[in-house]
Amino acid sequence: MTATERNSTALHTPLIAWFDANARDLPWRRPEAGAWGVMVSEFMLQQTPVSRVLPVFEQWLARWPRPADLAAEAPGEAVRAWGRLGYPRRALRLHAAARAMAERYGGEVPREHAQLLALPGVGEYTAAAVASFAYGQRHAVLDTNVRRVLARAVTGVQYPPNATTAAERKLARALLPEEDATAARWAAASMELGALVCTARNEACGGCPLAAACAWRLAGKPAHEGPARRGQTYAGTDRQVRGRLLAVLREATDPVEQRHLDAVWHEPVQRARALDGLVADGLVEPLPGGRYRLPLG
């Protein structure tokens, strides 16, 4: 038996048992959410906490219960409904994926991993997550939380590398349980452990089901240079200006005149730069006469 096989034997049972007892009741985990609910949640949860996602997710699914429903609307409506989740290009990517599903798969989320990966806006992680969480398939699902759990429990280091490596992918695949359903449960449990217990800072090792087998804890929890903190500054940035401009456009039912956009930010150069960026990203459409709207095409 290899070291990886020994690790997997010691890790699977306690972690899945912990997850069965402690998993949060989140709407995208319920059977009625379906594959579309899982996909929507994965797009929304990128760089956004669960507490902010929950109300927008529920409104989104109530309005667009299937990919075909979203595909039938203008992309600007996706941007409008995205609200203040941030990083609104995710809304455009999700809309593009919905349109592709409407064209290729009858307006439903495809089951095959390769088909998911071929959708616009769907990368390696999202394809694996949807295939695993929605369809119970056996895939290595590597988000930041899972990578941190595997780094500590198996590799014995406090933090994973800044970017996912080939070695991490190989390890994650080697640790997958053989049965599809168990592998999918393991993926969800690993992610939950990283979100709730094996956190980036102030980890709760006393409540961790993997504590007895964790290589990092057994080594005395050696310190390692942690992930760089993202800049916390928001006030005064182009992101703030973009958010204010989009807020005006989201609330408008008709095209917005330049003067209304000018009123949201005092500095004209930064305001123009932010607006140009929104246009370049496809989040805003310029119209004749100096008017703007959310995209229709």
N, C-alpha and C positions, 0 to 999 in steps of 0.2 A: 504494500500500500504506500503510495507516495505521500509526501507531506501535505500536498494540496488535498488529496483524498481524505487524509486524517482530519484536516481542518474542516472540510465540508461535512464530515460525519458529526463532528462536535458542534457545528454551527447551526445546521438546518433545523433540527428538532427543537432546541430551546428558543430560537428566534421566531419560528413559525408559531409555536405555542404562545409566546409572548404577544405576538401580533393578534392572534385569535382573541386574546383577552383584553388587549389595549388599543386596538385600531380605532381611530376616530371615525365617527359616523359622518362621512362626507358625501354629498349628493352624487358625485361622479363615481362613487363606489357602489351605489345601489343598482340593482339589476335594471330598474326602469331607465337609468341614464343611457344605457346602450353604448355602442361604440362611438357614436357621435358625441355623447356627453363626455366620454373619456377624452376624445380628441380636443374638444373645446377646452376642457380643463387643462390639458397639457399646454396648449397655446397660452392660456391666461396665466398659468402659474409660473411661467418663465420670468424670473426676476421680480415676482410680485407675491406677497404673502397671502396665505389662505384667507385670512379675515377680510381682505379687500376684494378677493375674487368671488367669494360666496354670493353676495347680492347680485353682482353683474352676471355671474354664471346662471343663476336661476331665471333672471329676466331674459337672458339670451335664449335659453332652452324653451322658455314659454313662448317666445316670439318665433323662433326658428327650430322646431323640434327635429328637423332632418336637414342634412346638407343641401338637399334640393330646395328647401325653403329659403335658405340664405342665398343660394346661387341665383334665385329668381329676383333678388333685390340688387340695387346699385351698390357698388363697393363703399360709397360714402355712407350708406346706412350702417354698415358694419363699423365704420369709424365713429359714427354718432353713438351707436349703442355701446361702444367700448368705454365711453365715458372717461373717467379719470384713472384708469388702470395704469396708464403710462405706456411708453414704447408702442405707440399706436400702429406702427407698421405691422405689428403682429395681427391686427385686425384685417389688414389688406391681405396678408399671407393666408389667413384662415379663409377669407372670402375666395381667394384664388384656388385654394384647395377644394372648397365646396363646389366651385364651378367645374373644376376638373372631374370631381366625382359625379356631378350631374351629367357630364358629357360621356364619361367612360363607364360608370358603374351604376347607372340608373338612379343617381342621387343618393346612394348609400355609401357607407365607409367600407372599402374593400378589406377582405380578410388576410390576404397574402402580404407578408412583410415587404417583398419586392415591389408590390403595387403601392403600398403605403409610402415607401421610400421614394417612389417616382412622382408623388404628388408635389406640386409647387409649395414651398414653404415648410415641407416636412423633411427633417434631417434624420440622422442616424438614431439619436435618442428618442425622438417623438415616434418614429416608426416602430421601434422596439417596444416603447411604452404602450402604444395603442394595441399592438399585436398581443402583448402580454396581458395587460389589464382588461382589455375588452374581449379578447378571444381566447385567453388562457393558454397562450402558446409559450414555447420555451425560447426565450431570448435574454441576452445580457442587457439589462436596463441600467445604464450608468449615468446618473445625474450626480450633482455635487454631494448630496447626502450619502448615496451609495458608495461613491468613491472614497469618502472619508471613513465610512464603516469598514470597508475592505482594507484600506491603508492601515488602520489601527488594529483590527482584529486579526488580520492575516499577515500583512507585511511588517507590522511592528513599528510604523512611523506615525507621527501625530497628524500629519496632513498629506494629502495626495499632491502630485505635481499641479502646477497652474493649469495645464492643458492635459486632456486625456491622452494617455500613451498607449502604444501597442501592448506593452507589458500589462497594463491594467485591463485591457480588453481580453487578453489571453487568460489572465487570472479569473476575471469575472465569468468567462465561458467555462473554465475548468471547475468552478465552484457551483455551477448550475445543477440542481437535482435532475435526475434522468427523466422523471415523469413530467409531462407538460404542465399539468395543473399545480403540482408541487413547486415547479420552477417559477410559475407565475406568482404563486403565493410568496415564495422566497424573495422575489423581486420587490413586491409591495412591502413586505416586512422589513427588508433592508432599508428601503427608502424611509419608512416610518421611524425606524430606530434612529436614523441620522437626523431626522427632523425633530424628534422629541427627546432623545436621550443622548446619543453620541453627537452632540452639537459641536459647532466649530470652537466655541469657547464655553467654559463652565459645564463641561460634560458631566453627566450624572452616572458615573460608573457604578455607584451603589445600587442603582435600579436597573442595571443592564443585564439582560439574559445571557450575554456573551462574555461577561466579566471573567469567568473561570477559564475561558479559552483564549482570551484576547492577548495577542502577542505584545501589543504596546503596553498594556497594563502589567503583564507579567515581567516585562523588562524594566519596570519602574517608571513608566510613562516619561521616557526621555523627551526633553524639549526639542522642538524643531521649529524652524522659521515658519511662521504661519502664513496663510494666504493674505495677500495685501488687502488692506481695508479699502473699499471703494470710497472715493471722495464723497463726503456727506453734503457738501455745499450744493444748494439748489437755487437759493435766492440770487437773482441777478444773472443767471446763466441763460444761454440760448434755449435750453430745455424749458425753463420757466416761460420764456417768451413764446415759444412754440405752443406750450400748453394753453396760454391765455388766448392766442390767436385761434387755436382749434376750438376752444370753449365757445367763442363767439360764433364760429361757423356751425358748430353742433347745435346750438340753440336756434339758429335761423332756419326758416322754412324756404326763404328765397335767397338769391345771390346777395352777397354782402358788399357794400361799397367800401372802397379803400379807407374812407374817413372813419368808419366804425372800427376798422382794424387798427388804424393809427392811434385811436383813443386808448388802446389797452397797454401801450408801452411808450415811455417818454423819449427813449433814445432812438432816433430814426435809423442809424446805420445798423444797429443790432436788430432792430425790428425788421428791416428789409432783409437782412441776412437770414433771419429765422423764417420769414415768409418764403423766401427763395428756396430754403431747404425743404419746407413742407411741399412746395410745388415739385421740386426735384424728386422727392420721395413718393410722389403720387398720392399724397394725402389731401392735396388741395388742387382744384382746377382754376386757372385764371380765365377770365371771360373778357370780351371787349368792354371798353368803357371803365376799366379799372375795377371790375367787380370780381368776386371770388366765391367759390362754393365747394362743398365736399364732392368727390369724384362720382360721376354717373356711369362712366364706361368701364 
